[in-house]
């Protein structure tokens, strides 16, 4: 059986806060087969960890990449490998947002090669962006 995982489970698992809910989250993420994490949940989790918990961007990326490498977890809305590549685009700096990186992954996984954006920070790797925004 496949099941979706929401942000609350990821945040509790990754923060250990509060301990009783973190234990329940670990039971799900460590011992349940067929889990799917939507890209929007990855983005929201990254936001909560950086904004609410003050976790450094690099650590957030590392934790999410480690989570996605678990055999019982896949992503919904594009391949796991593309989601990991997208998250790694965010790691070096604050230039690329988590959501933009996951939109980048969605474009690649769907075969769409053109993205309309006015955000000069949007990752262009392998995509055609338009209209031209200042970079």
N, C-alpha and C positions, 0 to 999 in steps of 0.2 A: 504494500500500500504506500502511495506517495502522499506527502503532506507538506503544506507550506509552513514556513516559520516566520513570525513577525518580529518587529524591532525589539519588543520587550524581552523576548527570550535571548536575543543576541546581546543586548546591553547587560542583562543580569549575568549571563555567562562570562562576558569579557571583563566585567568590573568586580564580580563577586559580591555585589551590593544589591539588596541585603542578602546575607548568607543563606537564608531559607529559600528564597526565590532563585538564587544562584545555583543551589543544589538541584532544584527542580529543572532548571534550564540545562544543567550539565547532564542530567538523566536523559533528557530529550536529545541533546546534540551529540552526546557521546555514545548513546545506545539505541538510536532509532534509525532504521534504514529508510532510504527513499525520501530524504528531506530536500525540499526546494526552497531557496531563498530568492525572492524577487529582487531585481536591481534596485527598486525604490526602497526596499528595506535596508540594503547595504548603504545607500546614500543617507537614509535617516539615521542609521546606527552611527555612521561616521560623524554626522552632525551632532548627535547627542553626546558622543564621546569627546569630541573636541570642544563643544560649547558648554555643556553642562558639567562634564567631569574634568575638563581641562587637560585631556590627554593630548600629547604632542601628535601632530599630523603623521609623522613617520611611524610612530608606535601604532596609531590607528590602522594605517595601511598594513603594517606587519601583522597585526592581530587578525585583520580581516582576511589577508592572504593565507595565513596559517589555518584559519577556520575553513576557508574554501578548499583547502587541500585535503580535508578529511574525505575519506572514501564514501561515506554515507550522505554527503552533501553535494548538491548541484545547484545551479542557478536557474531561475525562471526568467526568460526574456533574453536569452543569449547564452552561449557556452561559458562554462566555468573558466576556461583558459583566457577567453576574451575579458571576462570580468576581472581576473587577476591582472592582466595587462593594463586594463583601464585604471585599476587602483594604483598600480605602480607608476602611472603617469602623474598621479597626485603626490607621490611621496617626496620628490626632491624640493618642492616649493609650494607656496600657496597660489601659484599661477593658474593651475587647472583645478576647478572645483570637482568635488566628488560626483555631483549630478552630471556635469558636462562630460566627465570621463566615462560615465555609464551610458550616456547618450551616444558617445563615440563607439562604445562596445556594441550597443544596440544597432547602430548603423552598419557596422562591420558584420554582425551576425545575421542581419537580414538581407545583406547584399546591397543595401542602399549606399551609394557613394557620394551623395550630395546632401549637405546639411545647410539649411538657412539659419544663420546666426548673425547677430550684430556684436557679439562678444569677441573682442580681439584676443582673448585668452583661450578660446575654444581650441582643443587639440586637433590639428589638421592632419596628422599622420595617416596617410592613405585615403584621405577624403578630400572632396572638393567643397570648399566653403563659399557661401554667397549670402547676401550681397557682400562686397568687400568691406570689411570693418577694419579700422586702424589697428595695426599690430604694434 
